[in-house]
Amino acid sequence: MMTSDLESNPCRKRVKKRIKNACSVKTVKKRLPILEWLPKYKTEYIIQDMIAGITVALTAIPQGIAYALIAGLPPEHGLYASLTSGVVYVFFGSCYNVTVGPTAILAAMTARYVSNYSTDFAILAAFLSGLFILFMGVFHLGFLVDFISMPVISGFTTAAALQIASSQLKSLFGTSGSSGNYFAESVYNFAMNIRTVKLWESVLGFSTILMLILLKKMGQGCKRTDGFIKRTRWFVSLCRNAIVVVIGMIITYILKVTLDSEPLSITGDIGSGLPDFTWPPFSTTAGNETLNFIDMLSVLGPGSVAIPLVALFESVAIAKAFAEGGRIDATQEMIAIGLCNIIGSFGQSMPITGSFARTALNHDSGVVTPAGGVTKVLLIIFALTYLTSTFYYIPKASLAGLIITALFTMIDYEIYGRLWKNSKRELLVMLITIVVCLFYGLEYGMLAGVIIEACVLLYNVSQPTVNVNVIKTDKVAITIVPLIDSVSYCAAEYVRKAIIKASLNSSNTVIIIDGTNLKNMDFTVASNLMLIVQDLEKKSRLILLYNFNLGLKNLCLDINPFAVHKFVHASNILDHVSEILPNNI
């Protein structure tokens, strides 16, 4: 009886099949990739993964501290983010090259909430971002990211780089006053405090930038598999971020010992030890005001959606760039990044995603499996446990120089010239995105760009190309109106006007609506076509519907069954004019 009920209920049958598939060994291995790669792990991979893990960690540690400072957080939160996300990604990550953690863009988007309210907002943003991304992954909604066009992304990235760079002017030059939450505010504050510039802060900051550029050039043309000298140059170049920070720390320490003072602004105390794992903050105190969860959500506003969208785009784009053959499981990647943020929020993490710079470094270091992330995590644990007192002496000017240098690679300089030559409309969209980002906030700039592109897309859909062709024969002029492969309801009126206009060109014209390429049209378009047929019949004008496929023909006939004689079929209009035209012409 139960079997027959199940067979008679297809919905229940589908649900049972999906549950069965979800619990299968194949699905479990797909959603927990470590079960797939760990049994195949070979001992010869250990050295390569360790080298890659050490190299990435030497960059991830100073960058984690720097990005936490960008977000206005205590420095250890950047390390917490790299630690928790690194552990989770080893188990759930779909691409062995990818390394995850805090990024400059997410730090900049988080900064306004931290500076205006409290650290709790960064942790809650990580939790909510994780839920959002996980939801999109489970329900296969990653296609929504495709609605963000390349010019909007490039404009957003350029604005983010400029905003982050402007926020580092205070540390780079050692000025007093606030660094500001937006580009315009940061530049204004810097200009107002220009007289407070400190010479040695500026010297150290620009020396850091110069040293990073030179160390990067040192490694050009060198590989891990080269001889000893070139391999050493390659390794030194890859570790350049850690090298400049260590040099800055040594300079700061020597100055403190010799002068018995701290002439350079330093990072200061960093919380030691592993993070306390607890529930994300669903309430907080900002100033003298207590905010509940709803209050915190209202403060986050568009940021609660913009941050996960940016994180999602960065992660999927990086995974596609470094995956073998460009093929990745986008759903699994979203699940992994979602879980990294959710679990990380229990360990006081800021929002994280894939890092392009550290992923490229991981790839160049010859990583073989996700186990390379284990070495990185172990080194971060070691740093949090034993090196936090050393991090006290990291000069802010060195971190500012490191951050600004990293921003050079974020800007796509070539796209401006290409868009100027080929698509000034898209160039305008990109410039609008940049301006809104810089003066109103990154999330609003991205939203403005998406809305403008959506409006342009809708306009193009509502104004499809209708190329009217006129073929003159001995008896009659044949006006052919070809339809594109898909016509939606918003284009129904535009197509109707185009057909009516074509019918007015000559009194002795046969109107042929060519549906050879038409694959899809909705009810509104079909209704409009049938109304056109009726209107032209009343005016004794001849209209034929040529080569419509059976599904679209049935849709039209369901609206007007008397139009069946209007549908004609032939392999070619010109070759079969006599078959198409009625006998009385």
C-alpha positions as CSV (number, residue, x, y, z in Angstrom):
1,M,0.0,0.0,0.0
2,M,2.8,2.4,0.9
3,T,4.7,1.6,-2.3
4,S,1.6,2.3,-4.4
5,D,1.1,5.6,-2.6
6,L,4.7,6.6,-3.2
7,E,4.4,5.7,-6.9
8,S,1.2,7.7,-7.2
9,N,2.9,10.8,-5.6
10,P,5.7,11.9,-7.9
11,C,6.6,14.8,-5.5
12,R,7.2,12.4,-2.6
13,K,9.2,10.2,-4.9
14,R,11.5,13.0,-6.0
15,V,12.0,14.0,-2.3
16,K,12.9,10.4,-1.4
17,K,15.3,10.3,-4.4
18,R,17.0,13.5,-3.4
19,I,17.4,12.4,0.3
20,K,18.9,9.1,-0.9
21,N,21.3,11.0,-3.2
22,A,22.3,13.4,-0.4
23,C,23.1,10.6,1.9
24,S,25.1,8.6,-0.7
25,V,28.9,8.1,-0.3
26,K,29.5,10.0,-3.6
27,T,27.7,13.1,-2.3
28,V,29.4,13.0,1.1
29,K,32.9,12.8,-0.6
30,K,31.8,15.6,-3.0
31,R,30.8,17.9,-0.1
32,L,33.7,16.9,2.2
33,P,36.6,16.9,-0.3
34,I,39.2,15.8,2.3
35,L,37.7,12.3,2.2
36,E,38.7,12.3,-1.5
37,W,42.2,13.6,-1.4
38,L,43.5,12.5,2.0
39,P,43.5,8.7,1.2
40,K,45.5,9.4,-1.9
41,Y,48.1,11.5,-0.2
42,K,51.7,10.5,-0.9
43,T,54.8,11.1,1.3
44,E,56.6,12.9,-1.5
45,Y,53.9,15.6,-1.3
46,I,54.9,16.6,2.3
47,I,58.0,18.7,1.5
48,Q,56.2,20.6,-1.3
49,D,53.1,21.3,0.8
50,M,55.3,22.4,3.8
51,I,57.3,24.8,1.7
52,A,54.1,26.3,0.2
53,G,52.5,26.5,3.7
54,I,55.5,28.3,5.2
55,T,55.8,30.7,2.3
56,V,52.1,31.6,2.5
57,A,52.2,32.0,6.3
58,L,55.1,34.4,6.1
59,T,52.8,36.6,3.9
60,A,49.5,35.8,5.7
61,I,50.7,36.9,9.2
62,P,51.8,40.5,8.3
63,Q,48.8,40.9,5.9
64,G,46.4,39.5,8.5
65,I,47.7,42.1,11.0
66,A,47.5,44.9,8.4
67,Y,44.0,44.0,7.2
68,A,42.8,43.9,10.8
69,L,44.1,47.5,11.3
70,I,42.3,48.6,8.0
71,A,39.1,47.3,9.5
72,G,39.8,49.1,12.7
73,L,40.1,45.9,14.7
74,P,42.8,44.8,17.2
75,P,45.6,43.1,15.1
76,E,45.0,39.6,16.5
77,H,41.6,39.4,14.8
78,G,43.3,39.3,11.4
79,L,45.3,36.3,12.6
80,Y,42.2,34.7,14.1
81,A,40.5,35.0,10.7
82,S,43.4,33.3,8.8
83,L,43.5,30.6,11.5
84,T,39.9,29.5,11.6
85,S,39.2,29.8,7.9
86,G,42.4,28.0,7.1
87,V,41.3,25.0,9.2
88,V,37.8,24.8,7.7
89,Y,39.0,25.2,4.1
90,V,41.3,22.2,4.5
91,F,38.2,20.1,5.0
92,F,35.7,21.7,2.7
93,G,37.7,23.6,0.0
94,S,37.3,22.5,-3.6
95,C,40.5,23.9,-5.0
96,Y,43.9,22.9,-3.5
97,N,45.6,26.1,-4.7
98,V,43.2,28.5,-2.9
99,T,44.2,30.0,0.4
100,V,41.5,32.0,2.3
101,G,41.6,34.7,4.9
102,P,41.0,38.4,5.4
103,T,41.3,40.7,2.3
104,A,41.8,44.4,1.8
105,I,38.4,45.0,0.2
106,L,36.4,43.1,2.9
107,A,38.5,44.9,5.6
108,A,37.6,48.3,4.0
109,M,33.9,47.4,3.8
110,T,33.9,46.3,7.5
111,A,35.8,49.4,8.8
112,R,33.0,51.8,8.9
113,Y,30.9,49.6,11.2
114,V,33.9,49.0,13.6
115,S,35.0,52.6,13.8
116,N,31.5,54.0,14.3
117,Y,30.3,51.2,16.7
118,S,32.3,48.2,17.9
119,T,34.4,45.2,17.1
120,D,31.3,43.0,17.5
121,F,30.0,44.2,14.1
122,A,32.9,42.7,12.2
123,I,32.3,39.3,13.9
124,L,28.5,39.5,13.3
125,A,29.2,40.5,9.6
126,A,31.3,37.3,9.2
127,F,28.5,35.2,10.7
128,L,25.8,36.7,8.5
129,S,28.0,36.6,5.4
130,G,28.6,33.0,6.0
131,L,24.9,32.2,6.3
132,F,24.2,34.1,3.1
133,I,26.9,32.4,1.1
134,L,26.0,29.0,2.5
135,F,22.4,29.5,1.6
136,M,23.4,30.5,-2.0
137,G,25.6,27.4,-2.3
138,V,23.0,25.0,-1.0
139,F,20.3,26.4,-3.3
140,H,22.6,26.8,-6.3
141,L,22.2,30.6,-6.5
142,G,25.7,31.4,-7.5
143,F,24.5,32.5,-10.9
144,L,23.3,35.8,-9.2
145,V,27.0,36.9,-9.1
146,D,27.0,36.8,-12.9
147,F,24.7,39.9,-12.9
148,I,27.7,41.9,-11.7
149,S,29.5,42.9,-14.9
150,M,33.3,43.2,-15.4
151,P,33.2,47.1,-15.6
152,V,31.3,47.3,-12.3
153,I,33.7,44.8,-10.7
154,S,36.7,46.7,-12.0
155,G,35.3,50.1,-10.9
156,F,34.5,48.7,-7.5
157,T,38.0,47.2,-7.1
158,T,39.7,50.5,-8.3
159,A,37.6,52.5,-5.8
160,A,38.4,50.0,-3.0
161,A,42.1,50.3,-3.7
162,L,41.9,54.1,-3.7
163,Q,39.9,54.1,-0.5
164,I,42.2,51.7,1.3
165,A,45.3,53.7,0.1
166,S,43.8,57.0,1.3
167,S,43.0,55.4,4.7
168,Q,46.7,54.5,5.0
169,L,48.0,58.1,4.5
170,K,47.8,58.8,8.2
171,S,50.1,55.9,9.0
172,L,52.4,56.4,6.0
173,F,53.1,60.0,6.9
174,G,52.5,59.8,10.7
175,T,49.9,62.6,10.7
176,S,47.5,63.3,13.5
177,G,43.7,63.2,13.3
178,S,41.3,60.6,12.0
179,S,42.1,58.4,8.9
180,G,38.5,58.7,7.8
181,N,35.9,56.1,6.6
182,Y,35.6,57.2,3.0
183,F,38.1,58.3,0.3
184,A,36.9,61.9,0.3
185,E,37.0,62.0,4.1
186,S,40.4,60.5,4.3
187,V,41.9,62.8,1.8
188,Y,40.3,65.8,3.5
189,N,41.6,64.8,6.9
190,F,45.1,64.3,5.5
191,A,45.0,67.7,3.8
192,M,43.9,69.4,7.1
193,N,46.7,67.7,9.1
194,I,49.4,68.0,6.5
195,R,51.5,70.1,8.8
196,T,51.8,67.2,11.3
197,V,53.7,64.9,8.9
198,K,56.6,63.1,10.6
199,L,59.8,62.8,8.6
200,W,60.9,59.4,9.8
201,E,57.5,57.8,9.5
202,S,57.4,59.0,5.9
203,V,61.0,57.8,5.2
204,L,60.3,54.3,6.6
205,G,56.9,54.0,4.8
206,F,58.4,55.0,1.3
207,S,61.5,52.9,2.0
208,T,59.1,49.9,2.6
209,I,57.4,50.5,-0.7
210,L,60.7,50.8,-2.6
211,M,62.0,47.7,-0.9
212,L,58.9,45.6,-1.8
213,I,59.1,46.7,-5.5
214,L,62.9,45.8,-5.6
215,L,62.4,42.5,-3.9
216,K,59.5,41.6,-6.3
217,K,61.8,42.4,-9.3
218,M,64.5,40.3,-7.7
219,G,62.4,37.2,-8.1
220,Q,61.4,37.8,-11.8
221,G,62.5,35.0,-14.0
222,C,63.3,32.7,-11.1
223,K,61.5,29.5,-10.2
224,R,61.5,27.0,-7.3
225,T,63.1,24.4,-9.6
226,D,66.1,26.6,-10.7
227,G,69.6,26.4,-9.3
228,F,70.5,27.5,-5.8
229,I,71.1,31.2,-6.5
230,K,67.9,31.7,-8.5
231,R,65.9,29.5,-6.1
232,T,67.2,31.7,-3.2
233,R,66.2,34.8,-5.1
234,W,62.7,33.3,-5.8
235,F,62.2,32.5,-2.1
236,V,63.4,35.9,-0.9
237,S,61.1,37.6,-3.3
238,L,58.1,35.5,-2.2
239,C,58.8,36.3,1.4
240,R,59.2,40.0,0.8
241,N,56.2,41.0,3.0
242,A,57.6,39.3,6.0
243,I,61.1,40.6,5.3
244,V,60.1,44.3,5.2
245,V,58.0,43.9,8.4
246,V,60.9,42.2,10.2
247,I,63.3,45.0,9.1
248,G,60.8,47.6,10.3
249,M,60.6,45.7,13.7
250,I,64.4,45.7,14.0
251,I,64.6,49.4,13.3
252,T,61.9,50.2,15.8
253,Y,63.5,48.0,18.5
254,I,67.0,49.6,17.9
255,L,65.5,53.1,18.1
256,K,63.7,52.2,21.4
257,V,66.9,50.8,23.0
258,T,69.2,53.5,21.9
259,L,66.9,56.5,22.4
260,D,64.8,55.0,25.2
261,S,61.7,56.2,23.4
262,E,59.4,55.2,20.5
263,P,59.8,57.8,17.7
264,L,57.8,55.6,15.3
265,S,54.1,54.7,15.7
266,I,53.9,51.0,16.4
267,T,51.2,48.3,16.3
268,G,51.4,47.9,20.1
269,D,50.1,45.0,22.2
270,I,48.6,42.1,20.4
271,G,46.4,39.6,22.2
272,S,48.3,36.3,22.7
273,G,47.0,32.8,22.5
274,L,44.2,31.2,20.6
275,P,40.8,32.9,20.3
276,D,38.1,32.2,22.7
277,F,35.4,30.2,20.9
278,T,31.9,31.5,21.8
279,W,28.7,32.5,20.1
280,P,28.8,35.5,17.7
281,P,27.6,38.7,19.3
282,F,23.9,39.2,18.7
283,S,23.9,42.3,20.9
284,T,26.6,44.9,21.6
285,T,27.3,48.1,23.4
286,A,28.4,51.1,21.3
287,G,29.2,54.1,23.4
288,N,26.6,54.3,26.2
289,E,24.0,52.6,24.0
290,T,23.0,48.9,24.0
291,L,22.1,47.5,20.6
292,N,20.1,44.3,20.1
293,F,20.3,42.0,17.1
294,I,17.7,44.0,15.1
295,D,19.5,47.2,15.9
296,M,22.8,45.7,14.6
297,L,21.1,44.5,11.4
298,S,19.7,48.0,10.7
299,V,23.2,49.4,11.2
300,L,24.8,46.9,8.8
301,G,22.0,47.7,6.3
302,P,23.2,47.0,2.6
303,G,26.5,45.8,4.0
304,S,24.9,42.6,5.2
305,V,24.3,41.7,1.5
306,A,27.2,43.6,-0.2
307,I,30.0,42.0,2.0
308,P,29.0,38.3,1.2
309,L,28.4,39.1,-2.5
310,V,31.9,40.6,-2.7
311,A,33.4,37.6,-0.7
312,L,31.5,35.2,-3.0
313,F,32.7,36.8,-6.2
314,E,36.3,37.0,-5.1
315,S,36.4,33.4,-4.0
316,V,34.7,31.9,-7.1
317,A,36.8,34.1,-9.4
318,I,40.1,33.1,-7.7
319,A,39.1,29.4,-7.7
320,K,38.3,29.5,-11.4
321,A,41.6,31.2,-12.2
322,F,43.7,28.6,-10.4
323,A,41.6,25.4,-10.8
324,E,43.0,22.8,-13.2
325,G,41.4,23.5,-16.6
326,G,39.3,26.3,-15.0
327,R,36.7,23.8,-13.8
328,I,35.5,24.1,-10.3
329,D,32.5,23.0,-8.2
330,A,31.1,26.5,-7.6
331,T,28.5,25.1,-5.2
332,Q,31.2,23.4,-3.1
333,E,33.3,26.6,-3.1
334,M,30.3,28.6,-1.8
335,I,29.6,26.0,0.9
336,A,33.3,26.1,1.9
337,I,33.5,30.0,2.1
338,G,30.1,30.1,3.9
339,L,31.3,27.6,6.6
340,C,34.6,29.4,6.9
341,N,32.8,32.6,7.8
342,I,30.2,30.9,10.1
343,I,32.7,28.8,12.1
344,G,35.2,31.7,12.0
345,S,32.7,34.0,13.7
346,F,32.6,31.7,16.7
347,G,36.4,32.3,16.9
348,Q,36.2,36.1,16.7
349,S,37.0,36.2,12.9
350,M,36.4,39.1,10.6
351,P,34.8,38.4,7.2
352,I,37.0,36.3,4.9
353,T,37.2,35.0,1.4
354,G,39.8,33.8,-1.1
355,S,42.9,35.9,-1.4
356,F,44.3,36.3,-4.9
357,A,47.8,37.4,-3.9
358,R,48.2,34.6,-1.3
359,T,46.6,32.0,-3.7
360,A,49.0,33.0,-6.5
361,L,51.9,32.7,-3.9
362,N,50.6,29.3,-2.9
363,H,50.5,28.2,-6.5
364,D,53.9,29.5,-7.3
365,S,55.3,27.7,-4.3
366,G,54.4,24.4,-5.7
367,V,51.5,23.3,-3.4
368,V,50.2,19.9,-4.3
369,T,47.2,19.4,-1.9
370,P,45.1,21.4,0.6
371,A,47.5,20.0,3.2
372,G,49.6,23.1,2.5
373,G,47.1,25.0,4.5
374,V,47.9,22.9,7.6
375,T,51.4,24.2,7.7
376,K,50.1,27.8,7.4
377,V,47.7,27.2,10.2
378,L,50.4,25.7,12.5
379,L,52.7,28.7,11.9
380,I,49.8,31.1,12.7
381,I,49.2,29.2,15.9
382,F,52.9,29.4,16.8
383,A,52.8,33.2,16.0
384,L,49.8,33.7,18.2
385,T,51.3,31.7,21.0
386,Y,54.9,32.8,21.1
387,L,55.5,35.8,18.8
388,T,52.8,38.4,19.8
389,S,55.3,40.2,22.1
390,T,57.6,40.6,19.0
391,F,54.7,41.9,16.9
392,Y,54.5,44.8,19.4
393,Y,57.3,46.5,17.5
394,I,55.8,46.4,14.0
395,P,55.8,50.0,12.8
396,K,52.5,51.2,11.3
397,A,54.4,53.0,8.5
398,S,55.8,49.6,7.3
399,L,52.3,48.1,7.3
400,A,51.0,51.1,5.4
401,G,53.7,50.7,2.8
402,L,52.9,47.0,2.6
403,I,49.2,47.6,2.1
404,I,49.7,50.4,-0.5
405,T,52.1,48.2,-2.5
406,A,49.7,45.3,-2.5
407,L,47.0,47.6,-3.9
408,F,48.9,48.3,-7.1
409,T,47.9,44.8,-8.4
410,M,44.2,45.4,-7.6
411,I,43.7,48.0,-10.3
412,D,43.2,46.9,-13.9
413,Y,44.8,49.8,-15.8
414,E,44.3,48.4,-19.3
415,I,40.5,48.2,-19.1
416,Y,40.2,52.0,-19.3
417,G,41.8,52.2,-22.7
418,R,39.9,49.2,-24.0
419,L,36.5,50.5,-22.9
420,W,37.3,54.0,-24.3
421,K,38.0,52.4,-27.7
422,N,35.2,49.8,-27.7
423,S,32.4,50.7,-25.3
424,K,32.1,54.2,-23.9
425,R,28.8,53.2,-22.3
426,E,30.5,50.6,-20.1
427,L,33.3,53.0,-19.3
428,L,30.7,55.5,-18.1
429,V,29.1,52.8,-15.9
430,M,32.5,52.0,-14.4
431,L,33.3,55.7,-13.7
432,I,29.9,56.1,-12.0
433,T,30.6,53.0,-9.9
434,I,34.0,54.5,-8.8
435,V,32.6,57.9,-7.9
436,V,29.7,56.5,-5.9
437,C,32.1,54.1,-4.1
438,L,34.5,56.8,-3.2
439,F,32.0,59.4,-2.0
440,Y,29.1,57.3,-0.5
441,G,30.6,53.9,0.3
442,L,31.8,50.7,-1.5
443,E,28.5,48.8,-1.1
444,Y,26.5,51.7,-2.5
445,G,28.8,52.1,-5.5
446,M,28.5,48.4,-6.3
447,L,24.8,48.6,-6.0
448,A,24.6,51.7,-8.2
449,G,26.7,49.9,-10.9
450,V,24.5,46.8,-10.8
451,I,21.3,48.9,-11.0
452,I,22.6,50.9,-14.0
453,E,23.8,47.7,-15.8
454,A,20.4,46.1,-15.1
455,C,18.6,49.1,-16.5
456,V,20.8,49.0,-19.6
457,L,20.2,45.2,-19.9
458,L,16.4,45.7,-19.6
459,Y,16.5,48.5,-22.2
460,N,18.3,46.3,-24.7
461,V,15.9,43.4,-24.0
462,S,13.0,45.7,-24.6
463,Q,14.5,47.1,-27.8
464,P,15.6,44.0,-29.8
465,T,17.1,44.4,-33.2
466,V,14.4,44.1,-35.9
467,N,16.0,44.3,-39.3
468,V,13.2,44.7,-41.9
469,N,14.0,43.3,-45.3
470,V,12.0,44.1,-48.5
471,I,12.1,41.6,-51.4
472,K,10.4,42.9,-54.6
473,T,8.8,40.3,-57.0
474,D,6.9,40.8,-60.3
475,K,3.6,40.7,-58.4
476,V,4.2,42.0,-54.9
477,A,6.8,43.4,-52.5
478,I,7.5,40.9,-49.7
479,T,8.4,42.6,-46.4
480,I,10.2,40.2,-44.0
481,V,10.4,41.0,-40.3
482,P,12.8,38.5,-38.7
483,L,12.5,37.9,-35.0
484,I,15.5,37.2,-32.7
485,D,15.9,33.9,-30.8
486,S,14.0,35.2,-27.7
487,V,11.4,37.9,-27.3
488,S,10.1,38.8,-23.9
489,Y,7.0,40.6,-22.7
490,C,8.9,44.0,-22.3
491,A,9.7,43.9,-26.0
492,A,6.2,43.1,-27.2
493,E,5.1,46.7,-27.8
494,Y,8.4,47.5,-29.6
495,V,8.0,44.5,-31.9
496,R,4.4,45.4,-32.6
497,K,5.3,48.9,-33.6
498,A,8.1,47.6,-35.9
499,I,5.7,45.3,-37.7
500,I,3.0,47.9,-38.0
501,K,5.6,50.4,-39.4
502,A,6.7,47.8,-41.9
503,S,3.1,47.2,-43.0
504,L,2.6,50.9,-43.8
505,N,5.5,51.1,-46.3
506,S,3.4,50.0,-49.3
507,S,-0.2,49.2,-49.9
508,N,0.8,46.1,-52.0
509,T,3.0,44.4,-49.5
510,V,2.9,40.9,-47.9
511,I,4.2,41.0,-44.3
512,I,6.1,37.9,-43.3
513,I,7.0,37.6,-39.6
514,D,10.0,35.2,-39.8
515,G,10.1,32.9,-36.7
516,T,13.0,30.7,-38.0
517,N,15.4,31.8,-35.3
518,L,12.7,32.3,-32.6
519,K,13.1,29.8,-29.8
520,N,11.2,31.5,-27.0
521,M,8.5,34.1,-26.5
522,D,6.0,34.6,-23.7
523,F,2.2,34.9,-23.6
524,T,2.3,38.7,-23.9
525,V,4.3,38.6,-27.2
526,A,2.1,35.9,-28.6
527,S,-1.1,37.9,-27.8
528,N,0.4,41.0,-29.5
529,L,1.2,38.9,-32.6
530,M,-2.4,37.7,-32.8
531,L,-3.7,41.2,-32.3
532,I,-1.5,42.4,-35.2
533,V,-2.9,39.6,-37.4
534,Q,-6.5,40.7,-36.6
535,D,-5.7,44.4,-37.1
536,L,-4.1,43.9,-40.5
537,E,-6.9,41.6,-41.6
538,K,-9.4,44.3,-40.9
539,K,-7.3,46.6,-43.1
540,S,-7.2,43.9,-45.9
541,R,-3.5,43.5,-45.4
542,L,-1.8,40.1,-45.7
543,I,0.4,38.8,-42.9
544,L,2.0,35.4,-42.6
545,L,3.8,33.7,-39.7
546,Y,6.8,31.9,-41.2
547,N,8.6,28.8,-39.8
548,F,7.3,29.1,-36.2
549,N,8.1,26.0,-34.2
550,L,5.3,23.8,-33.0
551,G,5.3,25.0,-29.4
552,L,5.1,28.7,-30.3
553,K,2.5,28.0,-33.0
554,N,0.3,26.2,-30.5
555,L,0.7,29.1,-28.0
556,C,-0.5,31.5,-30.7
557,L,-3.4,29.3,-31.8
558,D,-4.5,28.8,-28.2
559,I,-5.1,32.6,-28.2
560,N,-6.6,32.8,-31.7
561,P,-7.5,29.4,-33.2
562,F,-8.8,31.1,-36.4
563,A,-5.2,32.2,-37.3
564,V,-4.1,28.6,-38.3
565,H,-4.0,29.5,-42.0
566,K,-1.5,32.2,-41.3
567,F,1.3,29.8,-40.3
568,V,3.4,28.6,-43.2
569,H,6.5,26.5,-43.5
570,A,9.3,26.4,-46.1
571,S,13.0,25.8,-46.1
572,N,13.8,29.2,-47.7
573,I,11.6,32.3,-48.3
574,L,13.1,33.2,-51.6
575,D,13.1,29.7,-53.0
576,H,9.5,29.1,-52.0
577,V,7.8,32.4,-52.7
578,S,5.1,30.7,-54.7
579,E,4.3,28.3,-51.7
580,I,4.1,31.1,-49.2
581,L,2.0,33.6,-51.2
582,P,-1.7,33.0,-51.7
583,N,-3.1,32.1,-55.1
584,N,-4.9,35.4,-55.6
585,I,-1.7,37.4,-55.8
